């Protein structure tokens, strides 16, 4: 791979009034309740967003027609404090199976008084073909601040 300029990461932080264990559980096991279904790559509308709870687990969408489109893989599963997974969607909005072409999303969950602070860093966009376009699209759509707002609303509803 040729040297490319680093693309700044996209970050987001949210404070919740629930224990760290519950924050991790909702983020991972209930991702379908907070991930916006309009953000998908398959041809069918999204029925479900799935993040498998183990290292090597898939992160994918299941369409209303039963089709599945991979988005990435779980690299680190350290409940209830840390999750690291790949984003393997390139600038053409297609899944790239090569993990060397993946950006990474790290979510950390830290106790803060009676609640939890969740911090997300989406980084290494320069690994993706069309990484700057993906970074721009995520930022233009509200970035992880928007996603974490949806996550906080899902936490409040559960």
QUIGI-V194705 format. One record per residue. RES is the residue in one small letter. PHI is phi in degrees with one decimal (none if undefined). PSI is psi as a letter, one per 30 degrees, with the letter a starting at -180 (* if undefined). Layout:
((RES,PHI,PSI) (RES,PHI,PSI))
This chain:
((x,none,k) (x,-78.0,l) (x,-70.4,k) (x,-127.9,l) (x,-66.4,k) (x,-61.5,k) (x,-105.2,k) (x,-56.9,k) (x,-70.2,l) (x,-106.6,k) (x,-124.7,l) (x,-160.8,l) (x,-140.0,k) (x,-142.6,k) (x,-104.9,k) (x,-123.9,l) (x,-103.0,h) (x,-127.8,l) (x,-62.8,l) (x,-57.6,e) (x,-62.8,e) (x,-70.4,e) (x,-60.7,e) (x,-63.9,e) (x,-61.0,e) (x,-66.5,e) (x,-59.9,e) (x,-93.0,e) (x,-81.7,f) (x,-117.6,g) (x,-56.4,e) (x,-62.7,f) (x,-78.5,f) (x,-123.6,f) (x,-75.3,k) (x,-63.2,k) (x,-68.4,f) (x,-74.1,f) (x,-93.6,j) (x,-150.3,l) (x,-117.8,f) (x,-74.7,l) (x,-78.3,f) (x,-88.5,l) (x,-60.1,l) (x,-79.4,k) (x,-94.6,e) (x,-156.5,k) (x,-108.0,k) (x,-126.3,k) (x,-125.3,j) (x,-72.6,k) (x,-88.3,i) (x,-169.6,l) (x,-60.4,k) (x,89.3,f) (x,-65.1,l) (x,-84.8,l) (x,-119.7,j) (x,-156.5,l) (x,-111.6,k) (x,-115.5,k) (x,-81.0,l) (x,-62.4,f) (x,-91.1,g) (x,91.1,f) (x,-67.9,l) (x,-127.0,k) (x,-129.2,j) (x,-68.7,k) (x,-117.3,f) (x,175.7,a) (x,-135.3,l) (x,-81.8,k) (x,-98.2,e) (x,-141.2,k) (x,-128.7,j) (x,-129.9,i) (x,-63.5,k) (x,-101.5,g) (x,-107.7,f) (x,-153.7,k) (x,-140.1,k) (x,-131.9,k) (x,-143.2,l) (x,-93.3,l) (x,-117.8,j) (x,-112.7,h) (x,-107.6,k) (x,-87.8,a) (x,-65.3,f) (x,-95.3,g) (x,58.9,h) (x,-125.1,k) (x,-69.2,k) (x,-111.1,j) (x,-69.8,f) (x,-79.2,j) (x,-63.7,f) (x,-69.4,f) (x,-102.0,g) (x,-99.4,k) (x,-86.0,l) (x,-125.9,k) (x,-121.0,k) (x,-114.0,k) (x,-116.2,k) (x,-119.7,k) (x,-127.0,j) (x,-128.7,k) (x,-60.6,k) (x,-145.5,j) (x,64.2,b) (x,-92.3,g) (x,-127.0,a) (x,-141.8,k) (x,-105.8,k) (x,-111.1,k) (x,-120.4,k) (x,-123.3,k) (x,-129.0,j) (x,-104.9,j) (x,-135.8,l) (x,67.7,h) (x,-60.8,f) (x,-64.0,f) (x,-73.5,f) (x,-82.4,k) (x,-67.2,j) (x,78.6,g) (x,-60.6,e) (x,-66.0,e) (x,-64.7,e) (x,-65.6,e) (x,-58.3,e) (x,-62.6,e) (x,-67.1,e) (x,-64.9,e) (x,-62.9,e) (x,-67.1,f) (x,-89.9,g) (x,108.8,f) (x,61.1,a) (x,-71.5,f) (x,-62.0,e) (x,-64.6,e) (x,-63.2,e) (x,-70.9,f) (x,-63.9,e) (x,-63.4,e) (x,-63.2,e) (x,-61.7,e) (x,-65.7,e) (x,-64.5,e) (x,-59.3,e) (x,-65.2,f) (x,-86.0,f) (x,-96.7,*))
